[in-house]
């Protein structure tokens, strides 16, 4: 059996294990461990490899950014930022047709800027916005659909845990990945708002107009969200802005890891100052951060073992050579990969998809000529992959965000959520086409700042 055939067999067995509900990290570890055993022909070499691989994986300083951003998100969730964001957006937009649904999108975008997790954004904003939307007469389909879609902004608008993992896997600059995601993230939020505007005109009874708030009341609620803006500017400005114009290049105030630590402390202080974060909430935040970090690190370690198996089989290089020999157009290969992400998104979570596919897809992308530099190609592909992974989170029948929102509104049939989210899936697909056709939308801001 050739190395490529062995790798494909291992990949198939791993997918079977995932479908049998074996934890994804365990499935990747087991496939990589026994696959390497088969390739090397003896268990001693595989066991010896485990010693160095474990240390090499978890001694990476870059990985410390993960629990810090997770802690920042936990503090944001517990401290009541979500309510302040939704109330402010609702007061400014609620008097428009479908305005409260648009406000939910804006609040999701704002919360995603300090959270970095799609599932946490969807769950938190669902608890805040869903009861209010239903009370104001919004249809169940629109209410759940817009919140499921808005939740995906948590992994697109920086800081994003998935972008950090992608940058580490592909050895890219984390800050440049964050900057590259800003314009696509803004386009996503605007696209969802436009979708709401079209939806409520096609189905007039689904999004009634709310009472217009006095201008003074609107400014009062707007003042309450300044800490969110301040924290976002502090974190993103600190790691991406040029703080010393007299030296060439960007002289950042602190590294991404330091920025994550500053963001976590600032968010925690906000929660304490507003009394939204009590001692029980603090302990719960620490515990949930530890649990989430352990889950992510298990998946990362399993992926490293599986990637080591792939390296021994030389499958990524063989596939890159095969694609090159076939003479496929680069765009054809890219579209095929994005379609794979759409399919995987129906059965897998976003982190697992990235860790599973990047070691296979990225060498192929590197070997293709898209008419731009290697770093630009890596950033562009990473943002596209993230967006399509995001679409998978809201694609019926098993998009994870759909079930998160459905758990919040337990009396709403899941069929209503499926029906309500489809226009937002269409909006995402249009955005993917635009970003594929115009890479400059992703890369322009990176070029300006760096």
N, C-alpha and C positions, 0 to 999 in steps of 0.2 A: 504494500500500500504506500503510495507516495505521500509526501508531507502535506500537500494540499488536500488530498483525500482524507488523510487522518484528521486534519484541522476541521474540515467540513463535517466529518462524522462526530467529532467532539462537540462542535457547535450545535448540531442537531440533538445530541443527547442532552446537552445543557438546556436547550429549549424545552425538551420533554420534561426535564426535572422542574423547570419553572412552571410549566403548565400543571404539573402535579402538586404545585404549591409548596415546593421546597424553597426556603428563603434564597433569594437571588444571589446573595453573597456566598452562601454555602454551595449553591449549584455551580457557580463559577470556580470556586476553590476546588471542589471535588473533580470537576472536569479538567482543570489545569493540572492538578496534582497527579491524577492517574494518567492523563494524557502525556505528561512529561515522563512519567515512569515508563510508558510504552515506547516513547521516542528514544530515551536513553538506555532502556533495556535492563535497568536495575534500580531498586528502590533507594539504595544508599546515596546515589547522586541526587535524587529528588529531595531526600530528607536533608542532605547537606545544603542544598540550595535554599531550603526554608529558613535556615539560620540567617543567612545574609539578606535574603529578600525581605524578611520581616523588619530588620533594622533599617535597611535602605528605604523602605516604604514609609515608615513612621518617624524616621529621624529628619524628614523634610520639614524645614522651617516654614515653608509656604502653607503646609496643611494647618498650621495654627490659626489661620484666618477663618477656617470653617467653623469651629466652635464659637469663636468670637462674634461672627455675623449671626450665628444661630442664637446666641445669647442676646444680641441686640434685638433680634426679632421677637424673642420671648418677652423681653422687657416692654417692647412696643405693644405687644398683644395684651399684656397684663395691666398696662398703665392707662388704658382708655384713649389712646391716640386715635383709634379707629372711629370712635363716636364723635370726637371733635372734627375729624376730617369729613365724615359723612354729613354732620349737621351743617357745617360751613358750606359744603358743596350743594346740599339740598336747599339751603336758604337762598343761594345765588342762582340756582338753575331750576328749582322746583316749580316755579310759575310758568315754565315753558311746557309745551306738549312733550310728554315723556321725560321731563326734566329731572324727576327723582331717579329714574333709571340712569340718566346721564351722570347725575351726581354720584351714583354708586360706582360708575366707572372711574370718575375722577378721584373718589375716595380710595378705590382699590389701587390706582396709580400712585397716589400719595403714600399709602401704607406700604406698597411694594418698595418704595424708595428707602424705607427703613427696616424692611423685613427680610426680603431675599428668598422667600419660600412661597411657592404657588399654593400649596395646600393650606398653609397657615393663613395666607391672605384670604383665600376663599372661605375658610371656616370662620375667621374673625369677622370679616365684613358681612358674611351671611347672617351671623347672629345679630349684628347691628342693623343692617339695612333691610333684610327680608321682612321682619314684622312691620316695619314702617311702610314699606312699599305695599304690602297687602292691606294695611289699614287705610291707605290712601286710594284703594281701588284698582291697583295695578293687577293685571292678570298673572296667574301663577306661572304660566309659560314664560312671559317676559321677565318676571322677577327672578326666577331661578336661572334662566338662560343667561341674563346679563351678569349675574353674580358669579356663575361658573366661569364665564369668559373673562370677566374682570379679574378673577383670581389669578389667571395666568400671567397677569402683569407683574406678579411678585417675582417671577424668575427671569423676566425680560428687563425690567427697569433696574439698573444697578443700585445697590450692590446685589449680586446674584450668586448664590452658592454654585449653581450649575456652571456659570461662566468661570468661576474660580477653578473648578475641577477640570474643565476643558483646557484652560490656560496651563495648568500644571501638567496634564497629559501630553499636550502638544508643545510644551516649553515656550509658550507665548507670554507676552507682557500682560499681566492682569489689568493694569490701569488702561492700556490701549483697548482691551476687550470691553471694559466698562464704558469707555468713551464711545466705542463703536456701537454699543447697544442703545445709546441715548436716543438717537433719531428714530430707529425702528420702534423703540418703546413708546415714544410720543405719537408716531404714526399709528401704532396699535390702539392707543387710547382714543385718538381722534376717529379712527375707523369704527370702533365700537360705538362711539357717540353718534356717528353718522348712521350706523346701522339701526340704533334706537330710533332716530328721527324718521327713518324710512318705515320701520316696523309699526310705529304708532300711527302713521298715515295710511298704511295698508290695512291695519286693524285699529280703527279709531278708539274703540272701547278699551284697549289694552293698557293705555297709559294716560289717564286723565290729568288735567292741569291742576296744580296745587295753588293754594293762596299765595299771592305775592307778599313777601316780607318787606317791612319798611327798611329803607336804606341804612338807618342807624343800627337796626337789629342785625342786618347782614354784616356790617363792619364789626359788630361785637363778636359774632361767631368766627369771623375771619381772624380776629386777633388771637383766638384760642389755638389756631393751627401754626402760629409762627414758630413754636419749638420744632415742629416737624421739618419745616423749611430750613431752619437753622442747623439742625442735625445733618440733614442731607447735604447742605452747602459745606458744613464743617468736614464731613467725611469725604465727599467727592472733591471738594475744593482743596482739601488738605493733601490728597494723594495724586491729584491730576493737575492742579493749577501751578503756574510758574511763580514762585515766591522770591526769586532773585533774578531780576532782569539783567544784571551785570555779568552773569555767567551764561555761556551758551547752553542750549538745551533747556529742558524743563527741570527746574529745581523745586521738587515737591517739598511740602512741609513735613510729611511723614510717609512711610512705606504703607502699602495696602494693609499689612498686618497691624501696624500701629494705628492706621485709620480705623480698622475694625474695632480695636480696643477702645479708642476714643469714642467711637459711635456707641459701643455697648455701655460705657460709663455715662455718656451724656444722656442716653435713653433711660438708663436706670435712675439718674438724678432727676430727670423730668418726672418719672413715675413717682418718686419719693416726694418731690415738691408739690405735685398735684394730688398727693395722697391716693393715687390710683394703684400704687404698688406698695402693698403692705408686706409684713414679714412672711406670711404664708405664701403670698404671690412670689416673693423673692426666692424662697426655697423651692417652690414649684418650678420657677424659671430655670434655676440651676439644675434641678433633677431632669427636667424635660430636655434641656440642652445636652446634658450628659447622655441621655438615652438616644437622642437623635444623632449625636456625634458618634456614639458607639455603632449605631446602625450604618451610618455613612462610611465609617472607617472599615467596618467588616466588608462592605461592598467594595470599597477601594482595594482592600487586601485581596479579596477574591478575584477582582479584576486583574490585579498585578500577577497573581499566580496563573490566571488564564492567559494573560498577555505573554508571560514567559513561555508557556506551552506553544503559543502561536509563533513566537520567535524561534523556538527550536525547530518547528516544522517549516519555517520560512514561508508560510502561507501568505502573509501580507505582501512580501516582495514578489511572490509568484503571481498573485492576483494583479498587482500593479503592472507586471510585465505582460500578463495576458491581455489586460485592457489596452496597453500600448500597442501590442501586436495586432489586435483586432481593428485598430484605427477608429474607434468610436470618437465622436466629437466630444470635447470636454463638457459641454452643456448637457449632452445626452447622459453622460455618466452621472453628473451632478443631479439631474432630475430623477434618475433611477434611485439614487441614494435617498433623496428627499421623500420619494414614494415609499421606500423601505421604512423610513422613520414614521410616516403616517400609519403604516400597517402595524409596526411594533407598538406605536402609541396606544393602540386599542387594547393591549394586553400587559403593558409594562409601565413602570414609573419612569420619570424623566432621567433621574440620575443613572439608573441601571442601563437605559438606552445609550446614554453618552459613554459610559464606561465600557459597555459591551461592543459598541460599533466603532468608536474612534480609532482604536488600534488597527482595525481592518480598513476603514474608509480613508483615514487621513493619509497613509502612505500613497494611496491611489490618487487622492487629490493633489498631493505634492508633486506627483509625476506628470500632471497635466498642465497645459499652458492656457491660462485664462487671460493672458495679456496684462498681467500685473505682477508685482513682486511676490516672493514667497510669503513674507509676513502679511502683506495685504490679503493674499489668498486665504491664509489661515484665519485671519480675523473675519473676513467675509463669510467663509464656510462655517465658522463657529457660530456666528449670529444666525445664519440661515438654519443650521441644524437646531439651534435653540428654539427658533420660532416654530419649526415644524414639530419638534417635541412638544412644544406648548399647545399646538393644535391637537396633538394626540390626547392631551389631558381633558379635552372637551368633546372628543369624537365619540358618539354613541357606537356600540352599546356599553363599553366599559371604560370610558374616560373617567379618571379618578376624581376630577373636580365635580363631575356630575353627581357622584355618590356623596361627596362631602356636603354639597348644597342640599341634596335630598335628605341627608341625615338631620340637617338644621330644620327643614320643613317636612317633617315626617308624614304629615297628612296629605302632601302633594304627590300625586302619582308620578312615577319616574317618566312615564310617557309624556307628561306635560313638560318636564325638563328637557327631554330629547327634542321635542318640537320647538321649544323656545331657544335652544342653543344653536340650531342649524343656521340661522342667518349670520350668527357670529363666526361660525366655522367658515362660511362663505367669505366673510370679511377677511379672515385670516388667510385664506387661500389667495385672495386678490392681492393681499399685502406681500405674500411670498413671491408671487409672479412679478410684482413691481420691483422688489429688492433683488431678485435674480436678474431682471432685465437692466436694472440701474444700480450696479455695485457702489457707485459714488454716493448714494444715499447713506450707506453704511460707513464708507471710508472717508468721506469728506471731512468730518469733524476731527477724526484721528490725524489726518494730514495737516489740518490747521493748527492743532495743538502740539503736534510732535514733528 
